[in-house]
Amino acid sequence: MDIASAFYSATAGLQRADQEMQRNAETVARVTAGTEENEDLNTALVESTQNETLARASVNTVQSVDEAEQTLGRNLDTEA
């Protein structure tokens, strides 16, 4: 996988995690306020944990991409 592809995949993962966390937060708010009875609070909480894991993995990928770009830049500077 090339560096740009990894970066774009990681940013897409962060965006997805953010959107899903917002959806989960809305579900929890509706259930705890008593306005929504059909929502499954446990599912929302479990999905929140899954989305946290996705966000952390995406951040780690972005950090790895940054490190790879720095290493590549140093190698190019050394050869020049």
N, CA, C and O atoms as a Maestro MAE file, in Angstrom:
{
 s_m_m2io_version
 :::
 2.0.0
}

f_m_ct {
 s_m_title
 :::
 protein
 m_atom[320] {
  # First column is atom index #
  i_m_mmod_type
  r_m_x_coord
  r_m_y_coord
  r_m_z_coord
  i_m_residue_number
  s_m_chain_name
  s_m_pdb_residue_name
  s_m_pdb_atom_name
  i_m_atomic_number
  :::
  1 25 0.853 -1.171 0.000 1 A "MET " " N  " 7
  2 3 0.000 0.000 0.000 1 A "MET " " CA " 6
  3 2 0.898 1.232 0.000 1 A "MET " " C  " 6
  4 15 1.828 1.319 0.801 1 A "MET " " O  " 8
  5 25 0.633 2.173 -0.878 2 A "ASP " " N  " 7
  6 3 1.458 3.364 -0.914 2 A "ASP " " CA " 6
  7 2 1.047 4.334 0.196 2 A "ASP " " C  " 6
  8 15 -0.017 4.197 0.799 2 A "ASP " " O  " 8
  9 25 1.908 5.308 0.448 3 A "ILE " " N  " 7
  10 3 1.716 6.230 1.568 3 A "ILE " " CA " 6
  11 2 0.425 7.027 1.436 3 A "ILE " " C  " 6
  12 15 -0.315 7.169 2.409 3 A "ILE " " O  " 8
  13 25 0.150 7.542 0.256 4 A "ALA " " N  " 7
  14 3 -1.059 8.354 0.063 4 A "ALA " " CA " 6
  15 2 -2.319 7.528 0.305 4 A "ALA " " C  " 6
  16 15 -3.268 8.007 0.925 4 A "ALA " " O  " 8
  17 25 -2.329 6.312 -0.176 5 A "SER " " N  " 7
  18 3 -3.486 5.439 0.008 5 A "SER " " CA " 6
  19 2 -3.720 5.148 1.492 5 A "SER " " C  " 6
  20 15 -4.860 5.152 1.955 5 A "SER " " O  " 8
  21 25 -2.650 4.898 2.226 6 A "ALA " " N  " 7
  22 3 -2.769 4.645 3.666 6 A "ALA " " CA " 6
  23 2 -3.313 5.873 4.378 6 A "ALA " " C  " 6
  24 15 -4.156 5.758 5.268 6 A "ALA " " O  " 8
  25 25 -2.829 7.053 3.984 7 A "PHE " " N  " 7
  26 3 -3.290 8.291 4.611 7 A "PHE " " CA " 6
  27 2 -4.780 8.511 4.340 7 A "PHE " " C  " 6
  28 15 -5.533 8.842 5.256 7 A "PHE " " O  " 8
  29 25 -5.204 8.332 3.105 8 A "TYR " " N  " 7
  30 3 -6.617 8.538 2.766 8 A "TYR " " CA " 6
  31 2 -7.512 7.510 3.462 8 A "TYR " " C  " 6
  32 15 -8.620 7.843 3.883 8 A "TYR " " O  " 8
  33 25 -7.051 6.288 3.583 9 A "SER " " N  " 7
  34 3 -7.820 5.272 4.298 9 A "SER " " CA " 6
  35 2 -7.962 5.644 5.772 9 A "SER " " C  " 6
  36 15 -9.025 5.471 6.367 9 A "SER " " O  " 8
  37 25 -6.887 6.153 6.344 10 A "ALA " " N  " 7
  38 3 -6.921 6.548 7.754 10 A "ALA " " CA " 6
  39 2 -7.857 7.731 7.978 10 A "ALA " " C  " 6
  40 15 -8.607 7.751 8.954 10 A "ALA " " O  " 8
  41 25 -7.817 8.712 7.084 11 A "THR " " N  " 7
  42 3 -8.719 9.853 7.264 11 A "THR " " CA " 6
  43 2 -10.169 9.432 7.063 11 A "THR " " C  " 6
  44 15 -11.057 9.939 7.749 11 A "THR " " O  " 8
  45 25 -10.420 8.528 6.149 12 A "ALA " " N  " 7
  46 3 -11.785 8.018 5.967 12 A "ALA " " CA " 6
  47 2 -12.238 7.274 7.229 12 A "ALA " " C  " 6
  48 15 -13.395 7.382 7.636 12 A "ALA " " O  " 8
  49 25 -11.335 6.533 7.836 13 A "GLY " " N  " 7
  50 3 -11.656 5.837 9.078 13 A "GLY " " CA " 6
  51 2 -11.986 6.806 10.208 13 A "GLY " " C  " 6
  52 15 -12.905 6.566 10.991 13 A "GLY " " O  " 8
  53 25 -11.237 7.894 10.289 14 A "LEU " " N  " 7
  54 3 -11.515 8.911 11.308 14 A "LEU " " CA " 6
  55 2 -12.871 9.565 11.079 14 A "LEU " " C  " 6
  56 15 -13.624 9.788 12.027 14 A "LEU " " O  " 8
  57 25 -13.182 9.870 9.835 15 A "GLN " " N  " 7
  58 3 -14.472 10.486 9.525 15 A "GLN " " CA " 6
  59 2 -15.621 9.541 9.863 15 A "GLN " " C  " 6
  60 15 -16.631 9.957 10.430 15 A "GLN " " O  " 8
  61 25 -15.459 8.288 9.518 16 A "ARG " " N  " 7
  62 3 -16.505 7.303 9.808 16 A "ARG " " CA " 6
  63 2 -16.694 7.142 11.309 16 A "ARG " " C  " 6
  64 15 -17.824 7.107 11.797 16 A "ARG " " O  " 8
  65 25 -15.588 7.045 12.040 17 A "ALA " " N  " 7
  66 3 -15.674 6.902 13.490 17 A "ALA " " CA " 6
  67 2 -16.377 8.102 14.107 17 A "ALA " " C  " 6
  68 15 -17.195 7.945 15.013 17 A "ALA " " O  " 8
  69 25 -16.065 9.294 13.626 18 A "ASP " " N  " 7
  70 3 -16.694 10.511 14.136 18 A "ASP " " CA " 6
  71 2 -18.199 10.507 13.873 18 A "ASP " " C  " 6
  72 15 -18.992 10.804 14.767 18 A "ASP " " O  " 8
  73 25 -18.583 10.173 12.658 19 A "GLN " " N  " 7
  74 3 -20.010 10.149 12.307 19 A "GLN " " CA " 6
  75 2 -20.772 9.120 13.138 19 A "GLN " " C  " 6
  76 15 -21.865 9.394 13.634 19 A "GLN " " O  " 8
  77 25 -20.188 7.947 13.284 20 A "GLU " " N  " 7
  78 3 -20.851 6.883 14.037 20 A "GLU " " CA " 6
  79 2 -20.919 7.214 15.528 20 A "GLU " " C  " 6
  80 15 -21.911 6.906 16.188 20 A "GLU " " O  " 8
  81 25 -19.870 7.839 16.056 21 A "MET " " N  " 7
  82 3 -19.893 8.243 17.471 21 A "MET " " CA " 6
  83 2 -20.985 9.279 17.716 21 A "MET " " C  " 6
  84 15 -21.650 9.247 18.752 21 A "MET " " O  " 8
  85 25 -21.170 10.184 16.780 22 A "GLN " " N  " 7
  86 3 -22.245 11.165 16.918 22 A "GLN " " CA " 6
  87 2 -23.605 10.473 16.920 22 A "GLN " " C  " 6
  88 15 -24.486 10.816 17.709 22 A "GLN " " O  " 8
  89 25 -23.766 9.499 16.033 23 A "ARG " " N  " 7
  90 3 -25.018 8.742 15.980 23 A "ARG " " CA " 6
  91 2 -25.250 7.982 17.275 23 A "ARG " " C  " 6
  92 15 -26.364 7.956 17.797 23 A "ARG " " O  " 8
  93 25 -24.182 7.356 17.799 24 A "ASN " " N  " 7
  94 3 -24.300 6.628 19.067 24 A "ASN " " CA " 6
  95 2 -24.644 7.568 20.216 24 A "ASN " " C  " 6
  96 15 -25.452 7.220 21.077 24 A "ASN " " O  " 8
  97 25 -24.048 8.739 20.239 25 A "ALA " " N  " 7
  98 3 -24.334 9.713 21.301 25 A "ALA " " CA " 6
  99 2 -25.789 10.162 21.245 25 A "ALA " " C  " 6
  100 15 -26.432 10.329 22.281 25 A "ALA " " O  " 8
  101 25 -26.299 10.356 20.048 26 A "GLU " " N  " 7
  102 3 -27.710 10.737 19.902 26 A "GLU " " CA " 6
  103 2 -28.626 9.629 20.415 26 A "GLU " " C  " 6
  104 15 -29.631 9.903 21.071 26 A "GLU " " O  " 8
  105 25 -28.282 8.393 20.120 27 A "THR " " N  " 7
  106 3 -29.070 7.254 20.592 27 A "THR " " CA " 6
  107 2 -29.074 7.205 22.110 27 A "THR " " C  " 6
  108 15 -30.129 7.052 22.726 27 A "THR " " O  " 8
  109 25 -27.903 7.333 22.713 28 A "VAL " " N  " 7
  110 3 -27.805 7.303 24.175 28 A "VAL " " CA " 6
  111 2 -28.620 8.443 24.774 28 A "VAL " " C  " 6
  112 15 -29.320 8.248 25.767 28 A "VAL " " O  " 8
  113 25 -28.536 9.624 24.184 29 A "ALA " " N  " 7
  114 3 -29.285 10.778 24.697 29 A "ALA " " CA " 6
  115 2 -30.797 10.540 24.625 29 A "ALA " " C  " 6
  116 15 -31.526 10.848 25.568 29 A "ALA " " O  " 8
  117 25 -31.258 9.991 23.503 30 A "ARG " " N  " 7
  118 3 -32.696 9.737 23.359 30 A "ARG " " CA " 6
  119 2 -33.184 8.688 24.354 30 A "ARG " " C  " 6
  120 15 -34.247 8.838 24.955 30 A "ARG " " O  " 8
  121 25 -32.401 7.631 24.521 31 A "VAL " " N  " 7
  122 3 -32.807 6.553 25.422 31 A "VAL " " CA " 6
  123 2 -32.808 7.043 26.865 31 A "VAL " " C  " 6
  124 15 -33.754 6.776 27.607 31 A "VAL " " O  " 8
  125 25 -31.769 7.748 27.269 32 A "THR " " N  " 7
  126 3 -31.696 8.196 28.663 32 A "THR " " CA " 6
  127 2 -32.702 9.302 28.952 32 A "THR " " C  " 6
  128 15 -33.104 9.480 30.102 32 A "THR " " O  " 8
  129 25 -33.115 10.044 27.936 33 A "ALA " " N  " 7
  130 3 -34.135 11.076 28.135 33 A "ALA " " CA " 6
  131 2 -35.538 10.475 28.138 33 A "ALA " " C  " 6
  132 15 -36.506 11.139 28.512 33 A "ALA " " O  " 8
  133 25 -35.638 9.238 27.727 34 A "GLY " " N  " 7
  134 3 -36.929 8.562 27.721 34 A "GLY " " CA " 6
  135 2 -37.784 8.892 26.515 34 A "GLY " " C  " 6
  136 15 -38.967 8.553 26.493 34 A "GLY " " O  " 8
  137 25 -37.214 9.549 25.506 35 A "THR " " N  " 7
  138 3 -38.000 9.899 24.323 35 A "THR " " CA " 6
  139 2 -38.018 8.785 23.289 35 A "THR " " C  " 6
  140 15 -38.813 8.817 22.350 35 A "THR " " O  " 8
  141 25 -37.158 7.815 23.456 36 A "GLU " " N  " 7
  142 3 -37.030 6.742 22.470 36 A "GLU " " CA " 6
  143 2 -36.954 5.425 23.231 36 A "GLU " " C  " 6
  144 15 -36.048 5.223 24.039 36 A "GLU " " O  " 8
  145 25 -37.888 4.544 22.979 37 A "GLU " " N  " 7
  146 3 -37.870 3.257 23.670 37 A "GLU " " CA " 6
  147 2 -37.389 2.120 22.783 37 A "GLU " " C  " 6
  148 15 -37.006 1.067 23.294 37 A "GLU " " O  " 8
  149 25 -37.398 2.300 21.498 38 A "ASN " " N  " 7
  150 3 -37.028 1.232 20.581 38 A "ASN " " CA " 6
  151 2 -35.518 1.145 20.366 38 A "ASN " " C  " 6
  152 15 -35.010 0.169 19.813 38 A "ASN " " O  " 8
  153 25 -34.834 2.153 20.800 39 A "GLU " " N  " 7
  154 3 -33.379 2.163 20.617 39 A "GLU " " CA " 6
  155 2 -32.730 1.202 21.615 39 A "GLU " " C  " 6
  156 15 -33.222 1.034 22.731 39 A "GLU " " O  " 8
  157 25 -31.666 0.596 21.224 40 A "ASP " " N  " 7
  158 3 -30.959 -0.332 22.099 40 A "ASP " " CA " 6
  159 2 -29.735 0.364 22.671 40 A "ASP " " C  " 6
  160 15 -28.750 0.590 21.969 40 A "ASP " " O  " 8
  161 25 -29.808 0.699 23.942 41 A "LEU " " N  " 7
  162 3 -28.726 1.409 24.614 41 A "LEU " " CA " 6
  163 2 -27.442 0.587 24.613 41 A "LEU " " C  " 6
  164 15 -26.363 1.124 24.363 41 A "LEU " " O  " 8
  165 25 -27.549 -0.695 24.886 42 A "ASN " " N  " 7
  166 3 -26.349 -1.545 24.918 42 A "ASN " " CA " 6
  167 2 -25.648 -1.575 23.576 42 A "ASN " " C  " 6
  168 15 -24.420 -1.524 23.512 42 A "ASN " " O  " 8
  169 25 -26.416 -1.658 22.508 43 A "THR " " N  " 7
  170 3 -25.825 -1.663 21.168 43 A "THR " " CA " 6
  171 2 -25.085 -0.361 20.911 43 A "THR " " C  " 6
  172 15 -23.971 -0.370 20.386 43 A "THR " " O  " 8
  173 25 -25.698 0.757 21.279 44 A "ALA " " N  " 7
  174 3 -25.056 2.059 21.070 44 A "ALA " " CA " 6
  175 2 -23.750 2.157 21.848 44 A "ALA " " C  " 6
  176 15 -22.765 2.691 21.340 44 A "ALA " " O  " 8
  177 25 -23.737 1.648 23.073 45 A "LEU " " N  " 7
  178 3 -22.522 1.717 23.884 45 A "LEU " " CA " 6
  179 2 -21.422 0.815 23.326 45 A "LEU " " C  " 6
  180 15 -20.253 1.201 23.305 45 A "LEU " " O  " 8
  181 25 -21.788 -0.370 22.880 46 A "VAL " " N  " 7
  182 3 -20.796 -1.277 22.282 46 A "VAL " " CA " 6
  183 2 -20.248 -0.677 20.988 46 A "VAL " " C  " 6
  184 15 -19.041 -0.713 20.747 46 A "VAL " " O  " 8
  185 25 -21.126 -0.130 20.163 47 A "GLU " " N  " 7
  186 3 -20.676 0.493 18.919 47 A "GLU " " CA " 6
  187 2 -19.762 1.684 19.205 47 A "GLU " " C  " 6
  188 15 -18.831 1.945 18.443 47 A "GLU " " O  " 8
  189 25 -20.018 2.401 20.287 48 A "SER " " N  " 7
  190 3 -19.139 3.518 20.658 48 A "SER " " CA " 6
  191 2 -17.728 3.024 20.929 48 A "SER " " C  " 6
  192 15 -16.749 3.648 20.518 48 A "SER " " O  " 8
  193 25 -17.632 1.899 21.624 49 A "THR " " N  " 7
  194 3 -16.313 1.321 21.897 49 A "THR " " CA " 6
  195 2 -15.639 0.879 20.605 49 A "THR " " C  " 6
  196 15 -14.436 1.073 20.432 49 A "THR " " O  " 8
  197 25 -16.402 0.291 19.709 50 A "GLN " " N  " 7
  198 3 -15.842 -0.128 18.421 50 A "GLN " " CA " 6
  199 2 -15.358 1.085 17.626 50 A "GLN " " C  " 6
  200 15 -14.304 1.036 16.991 50 A "GLN " " O  " 8
  201 25 -16.121 2.161 17.661 51 A "ASN " " N  " 7
  202 3 -15.736 3.357 16.928 51 A "ASN " " CA " 6
  203 2 -14.520 4.036 17.550 51 A "ASN " " C  " 6
  204 15 -13.716 4.644 16.843 51 A "ASN " " O  " 8
  205 25 -14.386 3.936 18.857 52 A "GLU " " N  " 7
  206 3 -13.178 4.450 19.508 52 A "GLU " " CA " 6
  207 2 -11.953 3.674 19.012 52 A "GLU " " C  " 6
  208 15 -10.905 4.257 18.734 52 A "GLU " " O  " 8
  209 25 -12.104 2.362 18.908 53 A "THR " " N  " 7
  210 3 -11.006 1.526 18.414 53 A "THR " " CA " 6
  211 2 -10.660 1.890 16.973 53 A "THR " " C  " 6
  212 15 -9.483 1.970 16.619 53 A "THR " " O  " 8
  213 25 -11.677 2.112 16.141 54 A "LEU " " N  " 7
  214 3 -11.441 2.529 14.755 54 A "LEU " " CA " 6
  215 2 -10.699 3.861 14.710 54 A "LEU " " C  " 6
  216 15 -9.767 4.027 13.924 54 A "LEU " " O  " 8
  217 25 -11.105 4.801 15.545 55 A "ALA " " N  " 7
  218 3 -10.447 6.105 15.565 55 A "ALA " " CA " 6
  219 2 -8.992 5.970 15.999 55 A "ALA " " C  " 6
  220 15 -8.107 6.578 15.397 55 A "ALA " " O  " 8
  221 25 -8.739 5.180 17.037 56 A "ARG " " N  " 7
  222 3 -7.352 4.989 17.506 56 A "ARG " " CA " 6
  223 2 -6.484 4.332 16.427 56 A "ARG " " C  " 6
  224 15 -5.337 4.727 16.223 56 A "ARG " " O  " 8
  225 25 -7.029 3.343 15.750 57 A "ALA " " N  " 7
  226 3 -6.282 2.678 14.678 57 A "ALA " " CA " 6
  227 2 -5.984 3.650 13.547 57 A "ALA " " C  " 6
  228 15 -4.893 3.631 12.976 57 A "ALA " " O  " 8
  229 25 -6.943 4.492 13.228 58 A "SER " " N  " 7
  230 3 -6.753 5.479 12.164 58 A "SER " " CA " 6
  231 2 -5.689 6.499 12.546 58 A "SER " " C  " 6
  232 15 -4.865 6.880 11.715 58 A "SER " " O  " 8
  233 25 -5.704 6.942 13.794 59 A "VAL " " N  " 7
  234 3 -4.688 7.887 14.267 59 A "VAL " " CA " 6
  235 2 -3.310 7.231 14.209 59 A "VAL " " C  " 6
  236 15 -2.342 7.864 13.787 59 A "VAL " " O  " 8
  237 25 -3.213 5.978 14.626 60 A "ASN " " N  " 7
  238 3 -1.933 5.265 14.553 60 A "ASN " " CA " 6
  239 2 -1.443 5.157 13.120 60 A "ASN " " C  " 6
  240 15 -0.244 5.268 12.862 60 A "ASN " " O  " 8
  241 25 -2.352 4.942 12.194 61 A "THR " " N  " 7
  242 3 -1.974 4.859 10.784 61 A "THR " " CA " 6
  243 2 -1.451 6.197 10.288 61 A "THR " " C  " 6
  244 15 -0.444 6.245 9.582 61 A "THR " " O  " 8
  245 25 -2.131 7.295 10.653 62 A "VAL " " N  " 7
  246 3 -1.674 8.626 10.242 62 A "VAL " " CA " 6
  247 2 -0.275 8.887 10.809 62 A "VAL " " C  " 6
  248 15 0.584 9.422 10.107 62 A "VAL " " O  " 8
  249 25 -0.040 8.518 12.066 63 A "GLN " " N  " 7
  250 3 1.280 8.693 12.665 63 A "GLN " " CA " 6
  251 2 2.335 7.871 11.933 63 A "GLN " " C  " 6
  252 15 3.452 8.344 11.719 63 A "GLN " " O  " 8
  253 25 1.990 6.653 11.550 64 A "SER " " N  " 7
  254 3 2.933 5.806 10.811 64 A "SER " " CA " 6
  255 2 3.243 6.389 9.446 64 A "SER " " C  " 6
  256 15 4.388 6.356 8.994 64 A "SER " " O  " 8
  257 25 2.222 6.924 8.788 65 A "VAL " " N  " 7
  258 3 2.433 7.559 7.488 65 A "VAL " " CA " 6
  259 2 3.365 8.757 7.641 65 A "VAL " " C  " 6
  260 15 4.267 8.956 6.828 65 A "VAL " " O  " 8
  261 25 3.144 9.554 8.686 66 A "ASP " " N  " 7
  262 3 3.992 10.716 8.936 66 A "ASP " " CA " 6
  263 2 5.441 10.289 9.158 66 A "ASP " " C  " 6
  264 15 6.361 10.897 8.610 66 A "ASP " " O  " 8
  265 25 5.641 9.251 9.955 67 A "GLU " " N  " 7
  266 3 6.987 8.740 10.208 67 A "GLU " " CA " 6
  267 2 7.632 8.222 8.925 67 A "GLU " " C  " 6
  268 15 8.821 8.439 8.694 67 A "GLU " " O  " 8
  269 25 6.850 7.540 8.095 68 A "ALA " " N  " 7
  270 3 7.378 7.016 6.830 68 A "ALA " " CA " 6
  271 2 7.786 8.158 5.906 68 A "ALA " " C  " 6
  272 15 8.819 8.086 5.240 68 A "ALA " " O  " 8
  273 25 6.973 9.214 5.866 69 A "GLU " " N  " 7
  274 3 7.314 10.362 5.023 69 A "GLU " " CA " 6
  275 2 8.577 11.058 5.526 69 A "GLU " " C  " 6
  276 15 9.403 11.495 4.725 69 A "GLU " " O  " 8
  277 25 8.731 11.164 6.836 70 A "GLN " " N  " 7
  278 3 9.931 11.784 7.392 70 A "GLN " " CA " 6
  279 2 11.166 10.954 7.066 70 A "GLN " " C  " 6
  280 15 12.213 11.492 6.704 70 A "GLN " " O  " 8
  281 25 11.031 9.645 7.199 71 A "THR " " N  " 7
  282 3 12.145 8.754 6.880 71 A "THR " " CA " 6
  283 2 12.511 8.852 5.406 71 A "THR " " C  " 6
  284 15 13.689 8.913 5.054 71 A "THR " " O  " 8
  285 25 11.513 8.868 4.560 72 A "LEU " " N  " 7
  286 3 11.754 8.992 3.124 72 A "LEU " " CA " 6
  287 2 12.445 10.315 2.817 72 A "LEU " " C  " 6
  288 15 13.375 10.365 2.012 72 A "LEU " " O  " 8
  289 25 11.987 11.386 3.461 73 A "GLY " " N  " 7
  290 3 12.609 12.695 3.252 73 A "GLY " " CA " 6
  291 2 14.057 12.721 3.694 73 A "GLY " " C  " 6
  292 15 14.906 13.294 3.011 73 A "GLY " " O  " 8
  293 25 14.351 12.100 4.841 74 A "ARG " " N  " 7
  294 3 15.747 12.031 5.309 74 A "ARG " " CA " 6
  295 2 16.603 11.232 4.355 74 A "ARG " " C  " 6
  296 15 17.742 11.609 4.082 74 A "ARG " " O  " 8
  297 25 16.069 10.122 3.838 75 A "ASN " " N  " 7
  298 3 16.827 9.303 2.894 75 A "ASN " " CA " 6
  299 2 17.108 10.068 1.608 75 A "ASN " " C  " 6
  300 15 18.197 9.954 1.045 75 A "ASN " " O  " 8
  301 25 16.152 10.836 1.145 76 A "LEU " " N  " 7
  302 3 16.362 11.630 -0.063 76 A "LEU " " CA " 6
  303 2 17.377 12.731 0.177 76 A "LEU " " C  " 6
  304 15 18.194 13.018 -0.698 76 A "LEU " " O  " 8
  305 25 17.341 13.360 1.365 77 A "ASP " " N  " 7
  306 3 18.315 14.402 1.704 77 A "ASP " " CA " 6
  307 2 19.706 13.820 1.770 77 A "ASP " " C  " 6
  308 15 20.663 14.462 1.336 77 A "ASP " " O  " 8
  309 25 19.844 12.622 2.302 78 A "THR " " N  " 7
  310 3 21.138 11.969 2.449 78 A "THR " " CA " 6
  311 2 21.740 11.659 1.089 78 A "THR " " C  " 6
  312 15 22.944 11.821 0.887 78 A "THR " " O  " 8
  313 25 20.908 11.213 0.159 79 A "GLU " " N  " 7
  314 3 21.399 10.841 -1.166 79 A "GLU " " CA " 6
  315 2 21.715 12.055 -2.023 79 A "GLU " " C  " 6
  316 15 22.525 11.970 -2.946 79 A "GLU " " O  " 8
  317 25 21.085 13.181 -1.726 80 A "ALA " " N  " 7
  318 3 21.273 14.384 -2.557 80 A "ALA " " CA " 6
  319 2 22.516 15.108 -2.233 80 A "ALA " " C  " 6
  320 15 22.810 16.135 -2.844 80 A "ALA " " O  " 8
  :::
 }
 m_bond[319] {
  # First column is bond index #
  i_m_from
  i_m_to
  i_m_order
  :::
  1 1 2 1
  2 2 3 1
  3 3 4 2
  4 3 5 1
  5 5 6 1
  6 6 7 1
  7 7 8 2
  8 7 9 1
  9 9 10 1
  10 10 11 1
  11 11 12 2
  12 11 13 1
  13 13 14 1
  14 14 15 1
  15 15 16 2
  16 15 17 1
  17 17 18 1
  18 18 19 1
  19 19 20 2
  20 19 21 1
  21 21 22 1
  22 22 23 1
  23 23 24 2
  24 23 25 1
  25 25 26 1
  26 26 27 1
  27 27 28 2
  28 27 29 1
  29 29 30 1
  30 30 31 1
  31 31 32 2
  32 31 33 1
  33 33 34 1
  34 34 35 1
  35 35 36 2
  36 35 37 1
  37 37 38 1
  38 38 39 1
  39 39 40 2
  40 39 41 1
  41 41 42 1
  42 42 43 1
  43 43 44 2
  44 43 45 1
  45 45 46 1
  46 46 47 1
  47 47 48 2
  48 47 49 1
  49 49 50 1
  50 50 51 1
  51 51 52 2
  52 51 53 1
  53 53 54 1
  54 54 55 1
  55 55 56 2
  56 55 57 1
  57 57 58 1
  58 58 59 1
  59 59 60 2
  60 59 61 1
  61 61 62 1
  62 62 63 1
  63 63 64 2
  64 63 65 1
  65 65 66 1
  66 66 67 1
  67 67 68 2
  68 67 69 1
  69 69 70 1
  70 70 71 1
  71 71 72 2
  72 71 73 1
  73 73 74 1
  74 74 75 1
  75 75 76 2
  76 75 77 1
  77 77 78 1
  78 78 79 1
  79 79 80 2
  80 79 81 1
  81 81 82 1
  82 82 83 1
  83 83 84 2
  84 83 85 1
  85 85 86 1
  86 86 87 1
  87 87 88 2
  88 87 89 1
  89 89 90 1
  90 90 91 1
  91 91 92 2
  92 91 93 1
  93 93 94 1
  94 94 95 1
  95 95 96 2
  96 95 97 1
  97 97 98 1
  98 98 99 1
  99 99 100 2
  100 99 101 1
  101 101 102 1
  102 102 103 1
  103 103 104 2
  104 103 105 1
  105 105 106 1
  106 106 107 1
  107 107 108 2
  108 107 109 1
  109 109 110 1
  110 110 111 1
  111 111 112 2
  112 111 113 1
  113 113 114 1
  114 114 115 1
  115 115 116 2
  116 115 117 1
  117 117 118 1
  118 118 119 1
  119 119 120 2
  120 119 121 1
  121 121 122 1
  122 122 123 1
  123 123 124 2
  124 123 125 1
  125 125 126 1
  126 126 127 1
  127 127 128 2
  128 127 129 1
  129 129 130 1
  130 130 131 1
  131 131 132 2
  132 131 133 1
  133 133 134 1
  134 134 135 1
  135 135 136 2
  136 135 137 1
  137 137 138 1
  138 138 139 1
  139 139 140 2
  140 139 141 1
  141 141 142 1
  142 142 143 1
  143 143 144 2
  144 143 145 1
  145 145 146 1
  146 146 147 1
  147 147 148 2
  148 147 149 1
  149 149 150 1
  150 150 151 1
  151 151 152 2
  152 151 153 1
  153 153 154 1
  154 154 155 1
  155 155 156 2
  156 155 157 1
  157 157 158 1
  158 158 159 1
  159 159 160 2
  160 159 161 1
  161 161 162 1
  162 162 163 1
  163 163 164 2
  164 163 165 1
  165 165 166 1
  166 166 167 1
  167 167 168 2
  168 167 169 1
  169 169 170 1
  170 170 171 1
  171 171 172 2
  172 171 173 1
  173 173 174 1
  174 174 175 1
  175 175 176 2
  176 175 177 1
  177 177 178 1
  178 178 179 1
  179 179 180 2
  180 179 181 1
  181 181 182 1
  182 182 183 1
  183 183 184 2
  184 183 185 1
  185 185 186 1
  186 186 187 1
  187 187 188 2
  188 187 189 1
  189 189 190 1
  190 190 191 1
  191 191 192 2
  192 191 193 1
  193 193 194 1
  194 194 195 1
  195 195 196 2
  196 195 197 1
  197 197 198 1
  198 198 199 1
  199 199 200 2
  200 199 201 1
  201 201 202 1
  202 202 203 1
  203 203 204 2
  204 203 205 1
  205 205 206 1
  206 206 207 1
  207 207 208 2
  208 207 209 1
  209 209 210 1
  210 210 211 1
  211 211 212 2
  212 211 213 1
  213 213 214 1
  214 214 215 1
  215 215 216 2
  216 215 217 1
  217 217 218 1
  218 218 219 1
  219 219 220 2
  220 219 221 1
  221 221 222 1
  222 222 223 1
  223 223 224 2
  224 223 225 1
  225 225 226 1
  226 226 227 1
  227 227 228 2
  228 227 229 1
  229 229 230 1
  230 230 231 1
  231 231 232 2
  232 231 233 1
  233 233 234 1
  234 234 235 1
  235 235 236 2
  236 235 237 1
  237 237 238 1
  238 238 239 1
  239 239 240 2
  240 239 241 1
  241 241 242 1
  242 242 243 1
  243 243 244 2
  244 243 245 1
  245 245 246 1
  246 246 247 1
  247 247 248 2
  248 247 249 1
  249 249 250 1
  250 250 251 1
  251 251 252 2
  252 251 253 1
  253 253 254 1
  254 254 255 1
  255 255 256 2
  256 255 257 1
  257 257 258 1
  258 258 259 1
  259 259 260 2
  260 259 261 1
  261 261 262 1
  262 262 263 1
  263 263 264 2
  264 263 265 1
  265 265 266 1
  266 266 267 1
  267 267 268 2
  268 267 269 1
  269 269 270 1
  270 270 271 1
  271 271 272 2
  272 271 273 1
  273 273 274 1
  274 274 275 1
  275 275 276 2
  276 275 277 1
  277 277 278 1
  278 278 279 1
  279 279 280 2
  280 279 281 1
  281 281 282 1
  282 282 283 1
  283 283 284 2
  284 283 285 1
  285 285 286 1
  286 286 287 1
  287 287 288 2
  288 287 289 1
  289 289 290 1
  290 290 291 1
  291 291 292 2
  292 291 293 1
  293 293 294 1
  294 294 295 1
  295 295 296 2
  296 295 297 1
  297 297 298 1
  298 298 299 1
  299 299 300 2
  300 299 301 1
  301 301 302 1
  302 302 303 1
  303 303 304 2
  304 303 305 1
  305 305 306 1
  306 306 307 1
  307 307 308 2
  308 307 309 1
  309 309 310 1
  310 310 311 1
  311 311 312 2
  312 311 313 1
  313 313 314 1
  314 314 315 1
  315 315 316 2
  316 315 317 1
  317 317 318 1
  318 318 319 1
  319 319 320 2
  :::
 }
}
